[in-house]
Protein backbone atom coordinates (compact mmCIF):
# COMPACT_ATOMS: atom_id res chain seq x y z
CA UNK A 1 0.00 0.00 0.00
CA UNK A 2 2.74 2.47 0.98
CA UNK A 3 4.99 1.50 -1.93
CA UNK A 4 2.07 1.83 -4.30
CA UNK A 5 1.54 5.42 -3.17
CA UNK A 6 5.24 6.19 -3.59
CA UNK A 7 5.23 4.63 -7.06
CA UNK A 8 2.17 6.61 -8.09
CA UNK A 9 3.78 9.83 -6.81
CA UNK A 10 6.94 9.12 -8.78
CA UNK A 11 4.94 8.45 -11.94
CA UNK A 12 2.92 11.64 -11.54
CA UNK A 13 5.84 13.92 -10.65
CA UNK A 14 8.75 12.38 -12.56
CA UNK A 15 9.73 15.70 -14.16
CA UNK A 16 9.98 17.41 -10.77
CA UNK A 17 12.09 14.53 -9.45
CA UNK A 18 14.49 14.80 -12.40
CA UNK A 19 14.81 18.56 -11.87
CA UNK A 20 15.49 18.06 -8.14
CA UNK A 21 18.22 15.50 -8.93
CA UNK A 22 19.81 17.81 -11.49
CA UNK A 23 19.84 20.69 -8.99
CA UNK A 24 21.36 18.42 -6.34
CA UNK A 25 24.02 17.32 -8.82
CA UNK A 26 24.86 20.90 -9.75
CA UNK A 27 25.10 21.89 -6.09
CA UNK A 28 27.44 18.95 -5.41
CA UNK A 29 29.92 19.84 -8.18
CA UNK A 30 31.79 22.57 -6.20
CA UNK A 31 32.18 20.21 -3.25
CA UNK A 32 33.53 17.46 -5.48
CA UNK A 33 36.01 19.88 -7.07
CA UNK A 34 37.50 20.64 -3.63
CA UNK A 35 37.96 17.02 -2.53
CA UNK A 36 41.62 17.00 -3.53
CA UNK A 37 42.42 19.94 -1.28
CA UNK A 38 40.67 18.64 1.82
CA UNK A 39 41.62 14.96 1.72
CA UNK A 40 44.94 13.83 3.18
CA UNK A 41 46.32 10.40 2.36
CA UNK A 42 49.31 10.37 4.70
CA UNK A 43 49.48 6.81 5.95
CA UNK A 44 51.64 7.61 8.96
CA UNK A 45 49.50 10.50 10.18
CA UNK A 46 48.75 9.94 13.85
CA UNK A 47 50.87 6.84 14.16
CA UNK A 48 54.03 6.54 16.15
CA UNK A 49 57.48 5.53 14.97
CA UNK A 50 57.24 2.34 17.00
CA UNK A 51 54.85 0.62 14.61
CA UNK A 52 56.34 -2.44 12.96
CA UNK A 53 55.49 -1.35 9.42
CA UNK A 54 57.19 2.03 9.91
CA UNK A 55 60.30 0.40 11.37
CA UNK A 56 60.39 -2.05 8.45
CA UNK A 57 60.06 0.77 5.92
CA UNK A 58 62.95 2.64 7.57
CA UNK A 59 65.14 -0.48 7.33
CA UNK A 60 64.22 -0.96 3.67
CA UNK A 61 64.93 2.70 2.91
CA UNK A 62 68.29 2.55 4.67
CA UNK A 63 69.67 -0.73 3.35
CA UNK A 64 68.12 -1.26 -0.07
CA UNK A 65 68.03 0.68 -3.31
CA UNK A 66 65.04 2.93 -3.88
CA UNK A 67 63.28 0.90 -6.56
CA UNK A 68 63.25 -2.85 -6.87
CA UNK A 69 61.44 -4.38 -9.82
CA UNK A 70 58.43 -6.36 -8.60
CA UNK A 71 59.86 -6.72 -5.11
CA UNK A 72 62.79 -8.88 -6.24
CA UNK A 73 66.24 -8.32 -4.80
CA UNK A 74 69.23 -9.78 -6.61
CA UNK A 75 72.28 -10.64 -4.53
CA UNK A 76 75.53 -10.94 -6.49
CA UNK A 77 78.40 -12.73 -4.77
CA UNK A 78 81.96 -12.23 -5.99
CA UNK A 79 84.79 -14.46 -4.85
CA UNK A 80 87.65 -16.42 -6.34
CA UNK A 81 85.91 -19.70 -5.47
CA UNK A 82 82.13 -19.28 -5.36
CA UNK A 83 81.52 -23.02 -4.94
CA UNK A 84 83.66 -23.38 -1.84
CA UNK A 85 82.07 -24.79 1.34
CA UNK A 86 82.61 -21.46 3.10
CA UNK A 87 80.68 -19.64 0.37
CA UNK A 88 77.91 -22.25 0.51
CA UNK A 89 77.61 -21.74 4.27
CA UNK A 90 77.50 -17.98 3.76
CA UNK A 91 74.75 -18.28 1.13
CA UNK A 92 72.68 -20.60 3.33
CA UNK A 93 73.06 -18.24 6.30
CA UNK A 94 72.09 -15.28 4.12
CA UNK A 95 69.10 -17.18 2.79
CA UNK A 96 68.02 -17.96 6.35
CA UNK A 97 68.22 -14.28 7.27
CA UNK A 98 66.26 -13.12 4.22
CA UNK A 99 63.41 -15.64 4.39
Buried (B, 14 or more C-beta within 10 A) or exposed (E): EEEEEEEEEEEEEEEEEEEEEEEEEEEEEEEEEEEEEEEEEEEEEEEEEEEEEBEEEEEEEEEEEEEEEEEEEEEEEEEEEEEEEEBEEEEEEEEEEEE
